[in-house]
């Protein structure tokens, strides 16, 4: 049987709580946040990265972040990335919680609860309609207690180029550990499916761009914008999203008779000694349409362009399964990866009290996985 807290215990808890100040982000918090980030994730980020990720976001003039301070230092932070969702022909403003962290020395003191309460209060009557994010296993139970709901697990596809680089546990490229451990057998499985390669039409040519042509990709998006919930694209999105100073971003545009019919953005980054290339955006976002040949040409162009990548990664929503498997990608929802580790979990919560019609956006239920189309560009990859 649990015992009620003693007077001494209550006094100690109250004293601990009074030592921590929960407040909104201030511009002079940047350096302290970067120090906290490195302490938690064991890898540093630059001021240029912070400016890009939080300050240059085109959908809010400020930095959406709640922090907790003790003795002049940040020991916790809950940032949110503003986005716009396309929802049944309308546009709604949403927030994506990202990089929610508490310093290891200050955990189990109620800081997550206090910051989350402040975050929810801050946006209950704001212009934002929804939180959507992809939490870790550690964070998920806490979000559940605050009314977040699980939409579902999202498949991720991998293509291993250099299995030996991933076998080393110290050089997993930031990938799930089970993917690194299975790198060699996955590589052999990929070779077996190469004969199923999706055919590339002879009348399609692919052009490579060192910078993402924002206007062209926005036009491609509009030619096939999904009716499902998705992160809406515009020129401001493309001018911002792929300018991460840690990435080398490359765009590919497929043309038929000189007319653009598809586009793809790939971002390369070195993580823990492993070179990882993510296919982060594909346009038009119509994997169920009649564009299999276009998508195959774009993926083949990415694979042919790069000789340094150790592993490729792509979200399963934006490209047909036929193209991905035919190009040697393997899903973490498929054996053997399905038997090990965890897949990305997608969760949502209305910004107001989570009840009634707050669980509808553009006439769609945001807890239904069939109502979403998401690429890595719409997730909190940094």
CORCOR-V901398 format. One record per residue. N is the residue number from 1. RES is the residue in one small letter. SS is DSSP state (H for helix, E for strand, - for the rest). PSI is psi as a letter, one per 40 degrees, with the letter a starting at -180 (999 if undefined). Layout:
BEGIN
N,RES,SS,PSI + N,RES,SS,PSI
END
This chain:
BEGIN
1,x,-,h + 2,x,-,i + 3,x,-,i + 4,x,-,i + 5,x,-,i + 6,x,-,i + 7,x,H,d + 8,x,H,d + 9,x,H,d + 10,x,H,d + 11,x,H,d + 12,x,H,d + 13,x,H,d + 14,x,H,d + 15,x,H,d + 16,x,H,d + 17,x,H,d + 18,x,H,e + 19,x,-,e + 20,x,-,h + 21,x,E,h + 22,x,E,h + 23,x,E,i + 24,x,E,i + 25,x,-,i + 26,x,-,i + 27,x,H,d + 28,x,H,e + 29,x,H,e + 30,x,H,d + 31,x,H,d + 32,x,H,d + 33,x,H,d + 34,x,H,d + 35,x,H,d + 36,x,H,d + 37,x,H,d + 38,x,H,d + 39,x,H,d + 40,x,H,d + 41,x,H,e + 42,x,-,f + 43,x,-,h + 44,x,-,i + 45,x,-,i + 46,x,-,i + 47,x,H,d + 48,x,H,d + 49,x,H,d + 50,x,H,d + 51,x,H,d + 52,x,H,d + 53,x,H,d + 54,x,H,d + 55,x,H,d + 56,x,-,e + 57,x,-,h + 58,x,-,e + 59,x,-,e + 60,x,-,i + 61,x,-,e + 62,x,-,a + 63,x,-,h + 64,x,-,g + 65,x,E,h + 66,x,E,h + 67,x,E,i + 68,x,E,h + 69,x,E,i + 70,x,E,h + 71,x,-,f + 72,x,-,e + 73,x,E,i + 74,x,E,h + 75,x,E,e + 76,x,E,i + 77,x,E,i + 78,x,E,g + 79,x,E,i + 80,x,E,h + 81,x,E,h + 82,x,E,h + 83,x,E,i + 84,x,E,h + 85,x,E,h + 86,x,E,h + 87,x,E,g + 88,x,-,f + 89,x,-,e + 90,x,E,i + 91,x,E,h + 92,x,E,i + 93,x,E,h + 94,x,E,i + 95,x,E,h + 96,x,E,h + 97,x,E,h + 98,x,E,i + 99,x,E,f + 100,x,E,h + 101,x,E,i + 102,x,E,h + 103,x,-,h + 104,x,H,d + 105,x,H,e + 106,x,H,f + 107,x,-,i + 108,x,-,f + 109,x,-,e + 110,x,-,e + 111,x,H,d + 112,x,H,d + 113,x,H,d + 114,x,H,d + 115,x,H,d + 116,x,H,d + 117,x,H,d + 118,x,H,d + 119,x,H,d + 120,x,H,d + 121,x,H,d + 122,x,H,d + 123,x,H,e + 124,x,-,d + 125,x,-,f + 126,x,-,a + 127,x,-,e + 128,x,-,i + 129,x,-,d + 130,x,E,i + 131,x,E,h + 132,x,E,h + 133,x,E,a + 134,x,-,g + 135,x,-,i + 136,x,-,i + 137,x,H,d + 138,x,H,d + 139,x,H,d + 140,x,H,d + 141,x,H,d + 142,x,H,d + 143,x,H,d + 144,x,H,d + 145,x,H,e + 146,x,-,e + 147,x,-,e + 148,x,-,i + 149,x,E,i + 150,x,E,h + 151,x,E,d + 152,x,E,i + 153,x,E,i + 154,x,E,h + 155,x,-,i + 156,x,E,i + 157,x,E,h + 158,x,E,i + 159,x,E,h + 160,x,E,h + 161,x,-,d + 162,x,-,g + 163,x,H,d + 164,x,H,d + 165,x,H,d + 166,x,H,e + 167,x,H,d + 168,x,-,h + 169,x,-,d + 170,x,-,e + 171,x,-,g + 172,x,-,e + 173,x,-,f + 174,x,-,e + 175,x,-,i + 176,x,-,h + 177,x,H,d + 178,x,H,d + 179,x,H,d + 180,x,H,d + 181,x,H,d + 182,x,-,e + 183,x,H,d + 184,x,H,d + 185,x,H,d + 186,x,H,d + 187,x,H,d + 188,x,H,d + 189,x,H,d + 190,x,H,d + 191,x,H,d + 192,x,H,d + 193,x,H,e + 194,x,H,d + 195,x,H,e + 196,x,H,e + 197,x,-,h + 198,x,-,h + 199,x,-,i + 200,x,-,h + 201,x,-,i + 202,x,-,d + 203,x,-,e + 204,x,E,h + 205,x,E,i + 206,x,E,h + 207,x,E,i + 208,x,E,h + 209,x,E,h + 210,x,-,e + 211,x,-,i + 212,x,-,h + 213,x,-,g + 214,x,H,d + 215,x,H,d + 216,x,H,d + 217,x,H,d + 218,x,H,d + 219,x,H,d + 220,x,H,d + 221,x,H,d + 222,x,H,d + 223,x,H,e + 224,x,-,f + 225,x,-,h + 226,x,-,i + 227,x,-,e + 228,x,-,i + 229,x,E,h + 230,x,E,i + 231,x,E,h + 232,x,-,i + 233,x,-,i + 234,x,-,i + 235,x,H,d + 236,x,H,d + 237,x,H,d + 238,x,H,d + 239,x,H,d + 240,x,H,d + 241,x,H,d + 242,x,-,e + 243,x,-,e + 244,x,-,h + 245,x,-,e + 246,x,-,e + 247,x,-,i + 248,x,E,h + 249,x,E,h + 250,x,E,h + 251,x,E,i + 252,x,E,h + 253,x,E,h + 254,x,E,h + 255,x,E,i + 256,x,E,h + 257,x,-,f + 258,x,-,e + 259,x,E,h + 260,x,E,h + 261,x,E,e + 262,x,E,i + 263,x,E,i + 264,x,E,i + 265,x,E,h + 266,x,E,h + 267,x,E,h + 268,x,E,h + 269,x,E,i + 270,x,E,h + 271,x,E,h + 272,x,-,f + 273,x,-,e + 274,x,E,h + 275,x,E,h + 276,x,E,h + 277,x,E,h + 278,x,E,h + 279,x,E,h + 280,x,E,d + 281,x,E,h + 282,x,E,h + 283,x,E,i + 284,x,-,i + 285,x,-,g + 286,x,-,g + 287,x,-,e + 288,x,-,e + 289,x,-,a + 290,x,-,f + 291,x,-,f + 292,x,H,d + 293,x,H,d + 294,x,H,d + 295,x,H,d + 296,x,H,d + 297,x,H,d + 298,x,H,d + 299,x,H,d + 300,x,H,d + 301,x,H,d + 302,x,H,d + 303,x,H,d + 304,x,H,d + 305,x,H,d + 306,x,-,h + 307,x,-,e + 308,x,-,e + 309,x,-,h + 310,x,-,d + 311,x,E,h + 312,x,E,i + 313,x,E,h + 314,x,E,i + 315,x,E,i + 316,x,-,e + 317,x,-,d + 318,x,-,e + 319,x,-,i + 320,x,-,i + 321,x,H,d + 322,x,H,d + 323,x,H,d + 324,x,H,d + 325,x,H,d + 326,x,H,d + 327,x,-,e + 328,x,-,e + 329,x,-,i + 330,x,E,h + 331,x,E,i + 332,x,-,e + 333,x,-,e + 334,x,-,i + 335,x,-,h + 336,x,-,e + 337,x,H,d + 338,x,H,d + 339,x,H,e + 340,x,-,i + 341,x,-,a + 342,x,-,i + 343,x,-,i + 344,x,E,h + 345,x,E,h + 346,x,E,h + 347,x,E,i + 348,x,E,i + 349,x,E,h + 350,x,E,i + 351,x,-,d + 352,x,-,a + 353,x,-,h + 354,x,-,g + 355,x,-,i + 356,x,H,b + 357,x,H,e + 358,x,H,e + 359,x,H,f + 360,x,-,h + 361,x,E,h + 362,x,-,f + 363,x,-,e + 364,x,E,i + 365,x,-,h + 366,x,-,e + 367,x,-,e + 368,x,-,h + 369,x,H,d + 370,x,H,e + 371,x,H,e + 372,x,E,i + 373,x,-,h + 374,x,-,i + 375,x,-,i + 376,x,H,d + 377,x,H,d + 378,x,H,e + 379,x,-,i + 380,x,-,f + 381,x,-,i + 382,x,-,999
END
